[in-house]
Amino acid sequence: MVELRQRRGGGDGKQAVHGGQQEIEADRSEDLLGELGQLAARLRDGPRVGVSSEAMRCREALQQDPYNLERIFELGLAYAEDSQWEQCANVLLRGWKRVGELQDLETRCQFLLTLCQASVNLGKFRQTLAVLADMEESDEPETKVRVEALRCHANCSIGDSATGLQAFHRAIAGQDFETASGCWALCYPSLQQVGALQATRNAIEDLAADDEDRKKLDLLENLARLKNDITLDMAEDGKAKKFWKRSAMAMLAILGLVLCCYLYVLEKRSFQQFQVKN
């Protein structure tokens, strides 16, 4: 269709180009809205109640062979998928010191990274650093970035800002905006704790290609702040009433952000259509 329009002359070709750009922008915005919706659902629902069918299947398989390291890993991954971090950590700790028995390097790295993620979510940052110290260097760039981001988060969480910031800059070195901003969001609570939030945000903003990236960073910061506030409420106040009240407020704020993003997309489409007409 685009090729047909371009063959009809300059004006139609220009319209086709604008139309293609509009479709790309719309796809990007829809992806962003989808991610926001998924995060909102996770914040709303919280960890899965009970055991999922996949976790149950993996648990039954492990019961048949309690010392099988691959089955231990499978069950840990199933618990991680359900955000059952305590169960995830408990089962993976059984295989921590035996991880060298796994033949594949990347499998060994992912085993320990999953244990690190569980430890971080449980607030066990020294345990996280101990596990990271036992990890071999991966050949996968994405794994290397994740390791440094977790190392930053854990070190800053225990007050070692110097080591944490060194890890943060290693994590984002040579990365694109999407990857770097994801690292920053992961480390948001700990960077805030050591007073390095604004300086590191500036480093991420320097990677932004345009105003759209900067708007994404603003949205990401708001979501990271909301998630952090909810986590603090859960940790500091065990009263379910206050927690759900704060969760409802967070949900309203998230919905407001989604609405703003949607209006921004509509406004951008209208502006592009206006440019085409003129």
N, C-alpha and C positions, 0 to 999 in steps of 0.2 A: 504493500500500500504506500509506504514511504517513497519507494523507487518510482511508482507511478506518478505521484504528486510532483516529484522533482523533475520528471520528464516534461511536465506541462508548462514549465516556465519558471522564471526567477521568483515571482511572488509566491507561487505554490510551493516552490522549493524552500523558500524561507519559512513558510508556514509549517512545512514538514519538519524542518530542523527544530523549530520552536516546539512543535508537537512532540518530537522525540525527547527533547530536553524536559518537557513537562511530564512525560511519562516516567522518565528516570527519577525526577524529583519526587513524583507521587509514590513511586515504588520505595524510595528511600524513607519517605515519611511514613508509609504504611508499615515498613519494617520497624521503624522506631515506635510507632503506636502499638504494634504487636508486642514488642519487648516491654513496653510500659504496662500493657495489659497483663502480661505474664507475671511481672513483678508485683503488680497490684494484687493478683490472685494469690500469689505466695504469701504476701503480707497479710491478706485477709484470712486465708485458710490456716496458716501456721503449719507446723509439722504434721505429717500424716498421723492420724489416730489409729493405733493398732498396727498390724503387720500386713504389708501388701502381699499379694499372691506370689510375686516374684521373690520377695524376701523369704516367704514361707517355703517356696520351692528350694531356694538356695540353702536354707537352714536344714531342711530335711536331707538334702544331699550331703551336707557337712556332717550330719549325725551319722550317716553311713560310713564316713571316712574322716574322722575328727582331726587327723593330722595332715590332711591334704591341703597344701598351701594355696593351690589354685582355687579350691572351693572356699577357703577362708577369704581370699580376695573377692571372689564373686559375691559372697554374702556381705562383705564390707561395702562393695559398690551398690548393692541393692539397698542397704540401709542408708547410704549417702544419697541415693536417688530419692528416698522418702524423707530426707532431712532428719533422720533419726541418728543424730550425731553421737550420742552416748553409746548406743548399741554398735554403731560403726567403729568407734574408737576401741571399744572393748574387744571386738572380734579381731580387728587388725593388729592390736597389740600382741595377740597370740603368735602372729607371724613376723613381727618386726625384725627380730634378730635372726630369723631363718630366711629372710628375703633373698639372700644370696643363692638359695637353692633354685630360684626361678631362672630359667635359661636366658630369657630375653631381657636385654638391658632396659628397654623402654617399659616393659611390664614391671620390672623392679622399681623403676622411677615412679610409675603411676601408683603402685601399691603404697609407697611411702608418701607420695603427694596426697593421696586420699586420706591417709592417717593424719597428715599435717593439717588438711582442711578440717577434719573432725576436731582436732586438738584446738585449732583457732576458734572454731565455733563454740567450743566448751570453755574458752578463756585460758587454756593451758599453753601459754606461749613458750615457756621454757621447755616443755615437752616437744613443742613444734620445732624449736631450734635443735634439740637433741636428735630428732628424727632427720632433719635437714643435714646435720653433720654426718650422718651415716649414708647419705645419698651420693651415688656416683653421678658424674656429669653426663647429662643426656646429650644425644646427637640431634635432638629435635629442638628447633628454635623456640617453638611455643612452650615447650616444657621448661626451657632455660628461663624464659620470661616469667613463667608462673613461679618457679623456684625463687627468683630474686624478689618478686612481689611479696611472697609469703615471708621471706627472710626480712624484708623491710617492715612488714606489718608486725611480725613477732618481736623484732628488736625494738622498734619504737614503742610497742605496748609495754615493754619492761623498762622503758626509759633510756635505752641506748640509742639516742637520736643519731649520733655520728655514724655508727655502723648501719643503722636503718636507712639513712639518707644515701649512703654510698650504694646500698643494695637497690634503692629506688632508681637512682640514676643509671645503674647497670641495666635495670629492667626495661627502661624506656629508651635506652641508647639505640639509635638506628631504627626505631619502630615508627609505624604510621600513627595517625591521630587516634584511630579507633582502638588499637591495642594499648597505646600509652594511657588514654583516658580510662580504659578498663582497669589498668593497674592502679591508677590514682583512686578510682572509686573503691577498689578492694581495700586499699590502705587508708581510706578516709578517716576512720575513727582514731587510728594510731597516729597519723600525721597531725590531726587536730590536737591530740593529747600532748605532743611534743612541740606544738607551736609552729609547725612547718607547713601548715595547710595552704596558706596563700602563696608562699614561695614555690611550692611544688605545682600549684594550680597555674601559676604563671609559666612554668616550664611546659605544661601541657598546652596552654593557650598559644604558646609560640609555634606549636605544631599544627594549629588549626589552619585549614586552607582558605576558609571563607566565613562569612557571618553564620551560615548554617551550622558549621562545626562549633562555633562559639555558643550558639543557642543550644546545641546538643549538650555541650559541657555544662551549661547552666541547669538544664533539666537533670543531668546526671548528678550534679551536686545536690540539688534539692531532694532527689530520690535517696541518695546516700545519706543525707542528713536525717530524712524521715526514718529510714531503716535503722540508723544508729540510735535515734531517739526511742524507737520501739524496743530495741534490744536493751537499752538502759532501763527502760520501764520494767521489762521482764526480769532483769537482774536485781533491781533495787526494790521492787514492790511486787510481792507475791499475790496481791489481791487481784482476783480476776476482773472485778468490776472496773477498777481503774485502768487495767491493761486494755480491756475491750473498748473503753471510752476513748482512750488515746488512739487505739487502732482505728476506730471509726473516724476520728479527726484526721488521721493520716490518710485514710482512704479517700475522704472528701478532698483533701489537698492533692492527692494523686490524680483524682478525677478532674480536678481543676486544671492540673498541668496537661493532662491528656486533651482536655477541651481547648486549652490555649494552643497546643501543638496543632490540633485539627483546624482551628481558625486560622492559624498561620499558613497551613497548607492551602486552605481555600483562598486566602488573600493572595498568596503567591500565584495560584492558578489564574485568578482574576487579572492580576497584573500582567502575566504572560499573555493572556488572551487579548488584553488591551494593546500590548506591544504588537501583536500579530496584526490586529485590525488597522493599526496606524503604520 
